[in-house]
Amino acid sequence: MNSFISKLHQAHQDCSDCPSPKVVHGFFEDVLGLLFPEFALSKIKGKEEIESKLKQLKETLSSILNRNTHLHHKDGNEISSDFFEGLEKVYDWINQDVDAIYEGDPAAKSRTEILRSYPGFYAIAAYRIAHLLHTLGVSLIPRMITELAHSRTGIEIHPGAKIGQYFCIDHGTGVVIGETTIIGNHVKIYQGVTLGALSVDKADADVKRHPTIQDNVIIYSGATILGGNTVIGKDSIVGGNVWLTKSVPAGSKVYYQTQMYHADREVTDLYVFKNDQNEAI
């Protein structure tokens, strides 16, 4: 027992002073509840109350950052001020994402339904808030926020990814978006999509290793797109269960077509079609 106590004591001494996930998650959900009353315990009735809540959240973030200076390289108060200066843009972009989800899903009956029940909304909102902190040079805490969303929705978006406006994730379970992914505007992806890396070598940690998805692309369920040099051109459609490690031009359709050559054997080929013409590229 003494040996076990010693091990636990050493673990506690070695642990950094980073706030617990519970503290970080509480801050995130308080921010989300302020931005969207659907997530608040009670609606705010007056502007003064909103101002007071913003001030309280700003002080909370400053306190977290000032107690954990090893997680950033600037003054915690300055970062907190910059975060709340940037929050209006984040709010506007999240609302655009809600519009994209509503317009892209025939099953969505209202924006309220999306806000209260759609995992795609929750995961994207968590990403956008975490990404703002990430761009301000804060480490670990953004990842703690997106991993909360991951645990609740099954959607994993690294806070370092760059995602444009009007982003839609439909259904969402099993979606993975890697750290150096770049996604344009008006992109829609379905469940089980992976935007990943070809290599998991630590030596590649600081290079672009995840794909670029240009504007107005739709990626259907189960598709896997890998590699930092892989670009999916604008206005393209990537079909379900497609595996891609090379770029496709703008306006392409990529899907698997199964053809029967013998009664006891089928062959699956990958075809890329451009501009709805049956011409392989």
C-alpha positions, 0 to 999 in steps of 0.5 A, spaced: 500 500 500 505 504 501 508 503 494 501 505 491 500 511 495 507 513 493 505 512 486 499 516 486 503 522 490 508 522 484 503 522 479 499 528 483 506 532 483 507 531 476 501 533 473 500 540 470 496 546 473 491 545 467 484 546 469 480 540 469 476 538 463 470 540 468 472 547 469 473 548 461 467 544 459 463 549 464 466 555 461 464 553 454 457 551 456 456 558 459 459 561 453 454 557 449 448 558 453 449 566 453 450 565 445 444 561 444 438 561 450 436 554 448 442 552 452 441 556 457 438 554 464 434 560 464 433 566 458 436 573 460 431 578 460 435 585 460 441 588 456 444 589 463 444 582 465 448 580 458 453 585 459 454 582 466 454 575 464 459 577 459 464 580 464 463 574 468 465 570 463 471 574 461 474 574 468 473 566 468 477 566 462 482 570 464 483 566 471 483 560 467 489 563 463 493 566 468 493 560 472 496 556 467 501 560 463 504 554 460 498 554 455 499 560 452 505 565 450 501 572 451 498 575 457 491 572 460 487 578 460 489 580 453 487 573 450 481 574 454 479 580 451 481 578 444 477 572 445 470 576 447 472 581 441 472 575 436 466 572 439 461 576 435 464 573 428 464 566 431 456 567 433 455 570 426 458 564 423 455 559 427 448 562 425 450 561 418 452 554 420 445 553 423 442 556 416 446 551 412 444 545 416 436 547 416 437 548 408 440 542 407 436 537 411 429 536 409 428 533 416 429 539 420 423 543 421 425 549 425 432 552 427 430 551 434 430 543 433 437 544 430 439 548 436 436 543 441 437 536 438 442 536 432 449 533 434 452 537 428 450 544 430 453 542 437 460 539 434 461 545 429 459 550 435 464 547 439 469 547 434 468 555 432 469 557 439 475 552 440 478 555 434 478 562 436 482 560 442 487 556 438 488 562 433 489 566 439 495 561 441 492 557 447 494 550 447 490 544 450 484 548 452 481 548 445 482 541 444 478 539 451 472 543 448 472 539 442 473 533 445 467 534 449 463 535 443 466 529 440 464 525 447 457 527 446 456 527 438 461 522 436 464 528 431 471 529 432 474 536 429 481 538 431 480 546 433 486 547 428 482 545 422 480 551 418 473 551 416 469 556 412 462 559 412 455 555 412 458 548 414 453 543 415 454 536 418 448 531 417 447 526 422 455 526 423 456 520 427 464 518 426 466 524 422 473 526 423 476 532 421 484 533 422 488 538 424 491 541 418 484 540 414 482 546 410 474 546 408 471 552 404 464 555 404 458 551 403 461 544 404 456 539 407 459 532 409 455 526 412 456 521 417 462 517 417 467 521 413 474 522 415 478 527 413 485 525 415 492 524 414 496 519 410 502 519 415 502 518 422 509 519 423 511 525 429 516 528 424 510 530 420 506 534 426 508 541 423 506 540 416 500 540 412 498 532 412 490 533 411 486 534 405 483 541 402 476 541 401 474 547 396 467 551 396 460 547 395 463 540 396 458 534 398 461 528 401 457 522 402 457 517 408 463 513 409 468 517 405 475 517 406 479 523 404 487 523 406 493 527 405 496 534 405 496 534 398 489 532 396 485 537 394 477 536 392 475 541 387 469 546 388 462 544 386 465 536 387 461 530 389 464 525 393 460 519 394 459 514 399 465 509 402 470 512 397 477 512 398 481 518 396 488 519 396 489 524 390 486 530 388 480 531 383 478 537 379 472 542 380 466 539 378 467 532 379 463 526 381 467 521 385 463 514 386 464 506 386 460 503 381 460 495 381 459 491 375 458 484 374 463 480 370 461 473 372 456 470 376 460 468 381 464 474 381 464 482 382 469 487 381 468 494 384 472 500 380 473 507 382 470 512 377 471 520 377 466 523 372 466 531 370 460 535 369 455 529 369 459 526 363 460 519 363 468 521 361 473 518 366 478 523 368 
